[in-house]
């Protein structure tokens, strides 16, 4: 490749100069000033490469420019094309074709990759409605998971089914509750009823098994508390009523 009008850049005509002339008129050159920033930054570096030879020609292959200018292929391709198109450099090789060809496979690869990823994602999230689940509930659940950016897979449904059985719920009830509550999944403990102190004590009493023959200490204490319990005295009731204004 060679700069256009290379003689204008030459200070010495008979040898490779250590420096080049850069005319300030370049600031008034509309064609140059309307170039992309990448092209305007690349041009002086290419002129310096051209100064290494008497006729201004230099190796402008992408591999060579990557090494000499310490720039990436993408930066070089974006900057070179506009310089050649606007006539600032004469392409005596296949540099322009290399730039164009270098960009096409990347685009095709990205497109193919995107299609493959999208296809895989769809295949991974396509699950038939489970038995016992209505189409309406299933559609709502699938849309809900999509909003949560979570996949609907067989593994997910199996886990929800297991938790639903623990809670004594059907799968459809669990899926519906998940949508209504805005949950990402379903756990039996999330829908377990909260028991008051009396119910908890009763459960403890029913589940207590004496470790030794005789009366269980816990049951004995419960019976003692029950026998010791007395009705509230009338004067206390009267004070409470008076305080409440009754």
C-alpha positions as CSV (number, residue, x, y, z in Angstrom):
1,X,0.0,0.0,0.0
2,X,1.2,3.6,-0.7
3,X,0.0,7.0,0.4
4,X,-1.6,9.2,-2.3
5,X,0.7,12.1,-3.4
6,X,3.5,10.7,-1.3
7,X,5.9,13.3,-2.7
8,X,4.2,16.0,-0.7
9,X,5.2,14.3,2.5
10,X,8.9,13.9,1.5
11,X,11.5,16.3,2.8
12,X,14.4,14.4,1.2
13,X,14.0,12.9,-2.2
14,X,17.1,10.6,-2.3
15,X,16.8,8.6,0.9
16,X,14.5,7.3,3.6
17,X,13.8,10.3,5.9
18,X,13.8,10.0,9.7
19,X,10.7,12.2,9.7
20,X,7.9,13.4,7.4
21,X,6.2,16.6,6.6
22,X,2.6,17.0,7.9
23,X,0.9,20.0,6.3
24,X,-1.3,22.1,8.5
25,X,-3.6,22.4,5.5
26,X,-4.8,19.0,6.5
27,X,-7.0,20.7,9.1
28,X,-8.9,22.4,6.2
29,X,-9.2,19.2,4.2
30,X,-12.9,18.4,4.5
31,X,-12.4,14.8,3.2
32,X,-9.9,14.1,5.9
33,X,-11.7,15.8,8.8
34,X,-14.9,14.0,8.1
35,X,-13.2,10.6,8.4
36,X,-14.0,8.4,11.4
37,X,-11.8,9.1,14.4
38,X,-10.2,5.7,14.0
39,X,-9.1,6.5,10.5
40,X,-7.7,9.9,11.4
41,X,-5.7,8.4,14.2
42,X,-4.4,5.6,12.0
43,X,-3.3,7.8,9.0
44,X,-0.2,9.4,10.6
45,X,1.1,6.0,11.7
46,X,0.7,4.7,8.1
47,X,2.5,7.7,6.7
48,X,5.4,6.9,9.1
49,X,5.5,3.3,7.9
50,X,5.6,4.7,4.3
51,X,8.6,6.8,5.2
52,X,10.7,3.6,5.6
53,X,10.9,3.1,1.9
54,X,11.9,5.5,-0.9
55,X,8.8,5.0,-3.0
56,X,6.4,5.0,0.0
57,X,5.2,1.5,-0.4
58,X,4.9,-0.7,2.7
59,X,3.4,-4.0,3.8
60,X,-0.1,-3.3,4.9
61,X,-1.3,-6.8,5.6
62,X,-3.4,-7.0,8.7
63,X,-0.9,-9.3,10.5
64,X,2.0,-7.0,9.8
65,X,0.1,-3.9,10.9
66,X,-1.0,-5.6,14.1
67,X,2.6,-6.2,15.0
68,X,4.1,-2.8,13.8
69,X,1.3,-0.6,15.2
70,X,0.3,-2.6,18.2
71,X,-3.3,-2.3,17.3
72,X,-6.1,-4.9,17.2
73,X,-7.4,-6.4,14.0
74,X,-10.8,-4.7,14.6
75,X,-9.3,-1.3,15.1
76,X,-7.2,-1.7,11.9
77,X,-10.1,-2.9,9.8
78,X,-12.4,-0.1,10.9
79,X,-9.7,2.6,10.2
80,X,-8.2,1.3,6.9
81,X,-11.4,1.0,4.9
82,X,-12.3,4.7,5.1
83,X,-8.8,5.8,4.3
84,X,-8.7,3.7,1.2
85,X,-12.3,4.6,0.1
86,X,-11.5,8.3,0.4
87,X,-8.3,7.9,-1.6
88,X,-5.8,8.8,1.1
89,X,-4.0,5.5,0.4
90,X,-3.7,3.5,-2.7
91,X,-4.3,-0.2,-2.1
92,X,-1.8,-2.1,-4.3
93,X,-2.5,-5.4,-2.6
94,X,-5.5,-7.1,-1.2
95,X,-5.7,-5.2,2.1
96,X,-9.2,-3.8,1.4
97,X,-10.5,-7.2,0.4
98,X,-8.9,-8.7,3.5
99,X,-10.7,-6.1,5.7
100,X,-14.0,-6.9,4.1
101,X,-13.5,-10.6,4.2
102,X,-12.4,-10.4,7.8
103,X,-15.6,-8.8,8.9
104,X,-18.0,-11.1,7.1
105,X,-17.1,-14.4,8.8
106,X,-17.3,-12.8,12.2
107,X,-20.8,-11.5,11.5
108,X,-21.9,-14.9,10.2
109,X,-20.3,-16.7,13.1
110,X,-22.1,-14.4,15.6
111,X,-25.4,-14.9,13.8
112,X,-25.0,-18.6,13.7
113,X,-24.0,-18.7,17.4
114,X,-27.0,-16.6,18.4
115,X,-29.3,-18.9,16.5
116,X,-27.7,-22.0,18.1
117,X,-28.0,-20.5,21.6
118,X,-31.6,-19.4,21.0
119,X,-32.4,-22.9,19.7
120,X,-30.8,-24.6,22.6
121,X,-32.5,-22.3,25.1
122,X,-35.9,-23.0,23.5
123,X,-35.3,-26.8,23.5
124,X,-34.2,-26.7,27.1
125,X,-37.4,-24.8,28.3
126,X,-40.0,-26.7,26.3
127,X,-41.8,-29.0,28.7
128,X,-45.2,-30.6,28.1
129,X,-47.9,-29.6,30.7
130,X,-47.8,-32.2,33.5
131,X,-50.8,-34.5,34.2
132,X,-53.4,-32.8,36.3
133,X,-52.4,-29.3,35.4
134,X,-54.8,-27.2,33.4
135,X,-53.6,-25.4,30.3
136,X,-54.5,-22.0,31.8
137,X,-52.5,-22.5,35.0
138,X,-49.6,-24.0,33.1
139,X,-49.4,-21.1,30.7
140,X,-49.5,-18.6,33.6
141,X,-46.7,-20.5,35.4
142,X,-44.6,-20.6,32.2
143,X,-45.0,-16.9,31.6
144,X,-44.2,-16.2,35.3
145,X,-41.0,-18.1,35.1
146,X,-40.1,-16.3,31.9
147,X,-40.5,-13.0,33.7
148,X,-38.3,-14.3,36.5
149,X,-35.7,-15.2,33.8
150,X,-35.9,-18.8,35.0
151,X,-36.2,-21.9,32.9
152,X,-39.1,-24.4,33.0
153,X,-37.5,-27.8,33.0
154,X,-38.5,-31.3,34.1
155,X,-36.2,-31.0,37.0
156,X,-37.9,-27.9,38.3
157,X,-41.4,-29.4,37.9
158,X,-40.3,-32.6,39.7
159,X,-39.0,-30.5,42.6
160,X,-42.2,-28.5,42.9
161,X,-44.2,-31.8,42.7
162,X,-42.2,-33.2,45.6
163,X,-42.8,-30.1,47.7
164,X,-46.5,-30.0,46.9
165,X,-46.9,-33.6,48.1
166,X,-45.2,-32.7,51.4
167,X,-47.7,-29.9,51.8
168,X,-50.7,-32.1,50.8
169,X,-51.3,-30.0,47.8
170,X,-51.8,-30.9,44.1
171,X,-49.2,-29.8,41.6
172,X,-51.7,-27.4,40.0
173,X,-52.4,-25.8,43.4
174,X,-48.6,-25.4,44.0
175,X,-48.1,-23.8,40.5
176,X,-51.0,-21.5,40.9
177,X,-49.8,-20.4,44.4
178,X,-46.3,-19.8,43.0
179,X,-47.7,-17.4,40.4
180,X,-50.0,-15.6,42.8
181,X,-47.3,-15.1,45.5
182,X,-44.7,-14.1,42.9
183,X,-42.4,-16.9,44.0
184,X,-39.7,-18.3,41.8
185,X,-40.4,-21.8,43.1
186,X,-42.5,-23.6,45.8
187,X,-41.6,-25.0,49.2
188,X,-43.9,-26.9,51.5
189,X,-42.7,-24.9,54.5
190,X,-43.8,-21.7,52.9
191,X,-47.5,-22.7,53.1
192,X,-47.3,-24.6,56.4
193,X,-49.9,-23.3,58.9
194,X,-48.6,-21.5,61.9
195,X,-49.6,-23.2,65.1
196,X,-50.4,-21.4,68.4
197,X,-48.9,-22.4,71.7
198,X,-51.7,-24.7,72.7
199,X,-51.5,-26.6,69.4
200,X,-47.7,-26.9,69.7
201,X,-48.1,-28.2,73.3
202,X,-50.7,-30.7,72.2
203,X,-48.4,-32.0,69.4
204,X,-45.6,-32.4,71.9
205,X,-47.9,-34.3,74.2
206,X,-49.1,-36.6,71.4
207,X,-45.6,-37.3,70.1
208,X,-44.0,-37.8,73.5
209,X,-43.2,-41.4,74.3
210,X,-41.9,-42.3,77.8
211,X,-38.4,-43.5,77.8
212,X,-39.1,-45.5,80.9
213,X,-42.2,-47.3,82.3
214,X,-44.5,-44.9,84.2
215,X,-45.9,-41.5,83.7
216,X,-44.0,-39.3,81.2
217,X,-42.6,-36.2,83.0
218,X,-43.9,-33.8,80.3
219,X,-47.4,-35.2,80.4
220,X,-47.3,-35.1,84.2
221,X,-46.3,-31.4,84.2
222,X,-49.1,-30.6,81.7
223,X,-51.6,-32.3,84.0
224,X,-50.3,-30.4,87.0
225,X,-50.7,-27.1,85.2
226,X,-54.2,-28.0,84.1
227,X,-55.2,-28.9,87.7
228,X,-53.6,-25.8,89.1
229,X,-55.4,-23.5,86.7
230,X,-58.3,-21.6,88.5
231,X,-60.9,-19.3,87.1
232,X,-60.2,-15.5,87.2
233,X,-61.5,-14.0,90.5
234,X,-64.6,-11.8,90.1
235,X,-63.0,-8.6,91.5
236,X,-60.3,-8.9,88.8
237,X,-62.9,-9.3,86.1
238,X,-64.7,-6.2,87.5
239,X,-61.5,-4.1,87.3
240,X,-60.9,-5.2,83.8
241,X,-64.4,-4.3,82.7
242,X,-64.1,-0.9,84.4
243,X,-60.8,-0.2,82.6
244,X,-62.3,-1.2,79.3
245,X,-65.3,1.0,79.9
246,X,-67.8,-1.8,79.9
